[in-house]
């Protein structure tokens, strides 16, 4: 696992490359490798996970092919054996070492042979015109951001936005209209970011750029979904359990200590149980000092005890939330309205402090197996012949459409005009594409919401703590099984994730299996109250003077949100205030007129870990 960066058809000083490396060293503290030649450069920060003494990047092949790689290739052993049969030799056991040889054998289609998570940058100097190739994995687990300058025909890229800004060019303007997209979907979807001129590679994308030419992107076609296997619901659950058991076993293989993240819900508890079948494991859960709603620590402890895992309880103090929020937003590089981001950041810092480098989580199970209440509700509404889309889209949002519009100034509302909050292709397929409503929602959530809102957050905040997160529910065999299920085996009869619950039967305590589903989140409705630290921070940042100077939000409307939350606390109002607070923290950190050094990333003294 690493951080990568570089440039093509451009120039950068060694100092600039070292600056970019330093800005994301948290994601690769074990080694730095840089290769620069005329008009191009590649760099890598390494987090050593496999073959700790090898793995020097950039990987080379005869000096004519250079590669930097971020991620984990789980089938690298089989690929190495195949490539050795074709005459290639390797100096170490590192997974990424197979990439140059694989490219030589299969060209731009080499990614079809990779099983894992990755972003890759490859420079090929064999032809008359050098070429750059960038590639991302099928799920979007390893993000890659880039700036293309059409006038200069130059391209810069990096694993994180703050590092990309270290190339010494002017800080790009913030996209004014992106505020609406952010509030509509909790973070921008699609290729655009909150910055003008900075884009993010879509999942399953290969970009090729010849020196002096413009980049060409292609979205690699998705594999055909398998036909549902024979048998009833019970037989299907057995197949799902078998696939998850195999993938969890493969993802436990590392040359460093591996931990489990156990929230207390079905998904992470099931991963913990399956991991424990391979030997003793350590399980981590996060909670907050004091008494707060949605405390899941007792469920997480019961799941860990059932798996005979060593249980670690991480606690953070709400008094430290304002400082944690500053650090979290900086590492994300753009606002993400999920309140759990703050806790996720603190949790992974604690996991690293406890001596672990890799962690398995239950992320993406809801998208794959139909675990969200909004999926169930939309399916039921559609079956009744009513309009399902407005309610579904409001459930996705940080601020529902009607409230969102009421918060804007007349000038900003007019400026938005017909600017869509969702990418047009994503919206068209969601509303009018083939398949049932649940099938369309699943495509949308897996292809757009999961990578943008969820996987980038997990990647950036785990790597901020020098932790490699592995995701069993994102493995292709599991995703294919989940997507092949008919609607009735995912969402039916008032229940969600029906097949996954059946697959977990007998492996988890009844208290975990039978509990009502609740989000793994920060209880902001209770924490955004007068007298609480987060309330004070929000009032200090969302002042009428600041809002009036920006011109997009109506100060009186925002003041009404504070009044309503103080008098009648509610989830909708709290999330709206939280989202506006996160956006304002981000503006403070990245607005050219306000940019200052990023906050330190040390583990706060008030984060306690107990075993």
C-alpha positions, 0 to 999 in steps of 0.5 A: 500500500502506498501513495503515488504522484507524478507529472507528464509533459511538464517539469518539476524540481526535485524540491517540488517532488519532495514536497508532494511526497511529504504532504502524503507521507502519512500514507507511506512512511516506510520509504520514498522513491522518485524517478525524474527524467526530461518531461516526466516524473514518478514518485511513491511513498511506501507503506510496507505490507508484503515483503518488507525488505523489498518493494523499492519503487518505481518498479522498472523493466530494462529502464524503458518501463517505469511504474508506481503503484498504490494498493494490493494485488491479491493474486500476485503469486499466481501472476508471478508464476505465470510470468516466470514461465514466460521468461520474466524474473523478479527480485522480490516478492512484492505484489506490485513487482509483477506490473511491468512484466504484465504490461509487457505481455498484455499491453493496456489490457494488463489490468484485466489480470489483476485481482485487488485494489489499485491505482497505477501510473506507468511510463512507457519509453519504448516507442518514439513517443513516450506515453503515460498510462494511469489505471484504477481498480473496478470498485474505485478503492484507490483514488487518483486525482489529476490536473490536466492543463490543456494549454500546456498539454501537461498532466499532474497526478497524486493519490490525495488532493492536498499533495496534488496542490504541492506541485507549486502551481496556483491553488485552483479556484473552488467551484462555486456550484459545487456547494449544491452538489455537496449538499445534494449528495454529501460529496461530489459524485462523478469525475468533478471535485470541489476544485476547478480543474482537478478531477478524479479517475472513475473506477475501472478507468484507464487513461493514456496520454502520449507526450504532447497529446491529450489524455484519452480515457476509457471505462473498462467494461464490467464483467457480465453478472453470473446467473443466479445459482440453483436452489432456494434462499438457504442455498444462496446464503451458503454460496455467499458465506462460502465466497466471503469465507474464502475472500476474508482468508485471502485478505488476511495474508500479510507480513504485518499485523492485521486487525478487524474493525467491528462496529457491532453491526452485521457486516463487520461482525461477520467479517470478524467471525470469518477472520477468527476461523483462521486464528486469533484476531484483534478487534477494534471499536470506537465510542465516545466518552459520556452517554450518547445515543447509538452507542454500539460498543456492547454489540461489538464486544459481544461479536468479538467475544463470540469470535474469541477476538482480543477486543480493543475499545477506542474512546474519543472525547467530544471536547476534542471534536473541533480539532479532529474535524480540522484534521479530518477535513484536511486529509479528505481534501474536500468536504464529506458530510458523513459525520462518521468521518471524524470517528473513522480518522481517530479510530485508524490512528488508534489502530496504528498506535496499537501496532497494526498496519492492516485492517479488514472492515465490513464496508460496502455490504449495504451497497452489494446486498441491499442494506439501506432503508432507502433501497427498501422504501424506494422499492416499495413505493415504486411497487405501489406505482408512486414516484420513488425518486424524490424521496430516495434522492432526499434520503441520499442528501445532506440537506433535502431539496426543499430545505436546500433551496431555502438556504440559498440566496436569490443570486446563488439560486439563479446562478445554479439554474440548470446545473445538475447536482448529479452527473447527467449519465448517472441520473439518467441511468438511475431514473430511466435505465434498464432493470427494476428500481432496486437494480438501478439503485444498486448500479447507482450506489455501487458505481457512483455513491460508493466510490465517491462518498464511501471508499475515498473517505475510507482510503484517505482516513485510513492512510492518514493513520498509515493503515491499509484497509482491505474490503472483503465485500468489494472483492469481485466474487462477492460483488458478482454474487450480490448483484446477481441476486433477485430483488426478493433475496436482497430487499423483501417483506420489510427486511433488508440484506436478507441473504447476508443475514441468512449467511451470518446465521449461526456465526454471530450472537442473536443480539447482533442478528436480531437488533434493529439496523442503525447507522454507524455514525456520530450522534450529531443531533445530540452533539450539536446542541448549545453548550457542546464543543461542536455547537460552539465551533459551528456558531463561530464559523457560520457567522452572518458576516462570513456567509454574506461575504461568500454570497451563496447562503442566506445568513437569516436562513442559516440562523433559523437552523441554529434556532430550530436545533436549539429549540427542537433538535432533529436529525435533518436540522443537525445534519444540515448544520453539520454539513455547512460546518464541514464545508466552512472548515474546508473553505478555511483550509483551501481557499487561496486567501485563507490557506495555511499549513495543515494541522498536525496529525498526531494522535490526540492525547484524549484518544484512549485505547483499552484492550 
